[in-house]
C-alpha cells in the first residue's frame, strides 16, 4: 500500500517526500509538541534523515508505511503530518501532529477523518491509535475520526479502535 494524495475541505494530504523536511522542521519546531511523545524537535537535517528512512518504506514487506504532509490550501504552507502503519492483517495504526500555530482549528480532526476515509477505500479492516490519557486534544481528534477508546493500554497510552470492515 502506498500513500496517495487525499484532499479534504481545507487541506491537501500529500505523500511525504524528503524535500518536505526543511519546511516541516519549522512547522514542528515547538518543544511542546513532544510533551506526550517524548524527545525534542528535529533539526532540518535530522528530519531529512528521518524522512529518508520513512520514504524508503518498512523493511518488513508485510508492513506498509504511509506518511503524508498536510498543506493548508489558504496559506499554501505545510502545517503537520498524518501517518498510517498498515499490517498484513489490514490493521492500520494511525497518528497525527499539527504544528502549534495551527492548532485549535480542527485541522488534525479533518486530516484524521480524511485519512480514515482513505484507509477504508484501501480495504483496511481496523484503525487504531494510541492516545495518552492526559491528552484531551488528541482524544478529540481520535473521536472525530470515529475511533473509540478501549480498555487496552500500551506504554501508558489508551488504545482507540475503529472497525471498518468485518
Residue pairs with C-beta under 8 A, 6 or more apart in sequence:
1 64
1 66
1 86
1 122
2 15
2 64
2 66
3 13
3 15
3 16
3 66
3 67
3 68
4 15
4 118
5 12
5 13
5 14
5 15
6 12
6 13
6 68
6 114
6 115
6 117
6 118
7 13
7 114
8 110
8 111
8 113
8 114
9 110
10 72
10 73
10 74
10 107
10 110
11 70
11 71
11 72
11 73
11 79
11 107
11 110
11 111
11 114
12 70
12 71
12 73
13 68
13 69
13 70
13 71
13 82
13 111
13 114
13 115
13 118
14 20
14 68
14 69
14 71
15 66
15 67
15 68
16 51
16 54
16 55
16 67
16 68
16 69
16 81
17 51
17 55
17 69
18 48
18 51
18 52
18 55
20 51
20 69
20 78
21 44
21 45
21 47
21 48
21 50
21 51
22 44
22 47
22 48
23 77
23 78
24 47
24 51
24 69
24 78
24 81
25 41
25 42
25 43
25 44
25 46
25 47
27 77
27 78
27 79
27 80
27 99
27 101
27 102
28 41
28 42
28 47
28 80
28 81
28 97
28 99
29 41
29 99
30 41
30 99
30 100
31 40
31 41
32 100
33 41
33 97
33 99
33 100
34 40
34 41
35 135
36 132
36 134
36 135
36 138
42 50
54 65
54 67
55 67
57 64
57 65
58 64
58 65
58 85
62 87
62 88
63 85
63 86
63 87
63 88
64 84
64 85
64 86
65 83
65 85
66 83
66 84
66 85
66 86
67 81
67 82
67 83
67 84
68 81
68 82
68 83
68 111
68 115
69 78
69 80
69 81
70 78
70 79
70 80
70 81
70 82
70 98
70 107
70 111
71 77
71 78
71 79
72 78
72 79
72 102
72 107
79 98
79 99
79 101
79 102
79 107
80 96
80 97
80 98
80 99
80 102
80 107
80 108
80 111
81 96
81 97
82 94
82 95
82 96
82 111
82 112
82 114
82 115
83 94
83 95
83 96
84 92
84 93
84 94
84 115
84 119
84 124
84 127
85 92
85 93
86 92
86 119
86 122
86 124
87 93
89 125
90 123
90 124
90 125
90 126
90 165
91 124
91 125
91 126
91 127
91 128
92 119
92 124
92 126
92 127
92 128
93 127
93 128
93 129
93 130
94 112
94 115
94 116
94 119
94 127
94 128
94 129
94 145
95 129
95 130
96 108
96 111
96 112
96 115
96 138
96 141
97 108
98 107
98 108
98 111
103 137
106 144
108 137
108 138
108 141
109 140
109 141
109 144
109 145
112 141
112 142
112 144
112 145
113 144
113 145
113 146
115 145
116 127
116 145
116 146
116 147
116 162
116 164
119 127
119 164
120 164
120 165
123 165
124 164
124 165
125 163
125 164
125 165
125 166
126 161
126 162
126 163
126 164
127 145
127 146
127 147
127 161
127 162
127 164
128 147
128 159
128 160
128 161
128 162
129 142
129 145
129 147
129 159
129 160
130 154
130 155
130 157
130 158
130 159
130 160
131 138
131 139
131 142
131 149
131 157
131 158
131 160
132 138
132 156
132 157
132 158
133 156
133 157
133 158
139 149
139 160
142 149
142 160
145 162
146 162
147 160
147 161
147 162
148 160
148 161
148 162
149 158
149 159
149 160
150 158
150 159
150 160
150 161
152 158
152 159
153 159
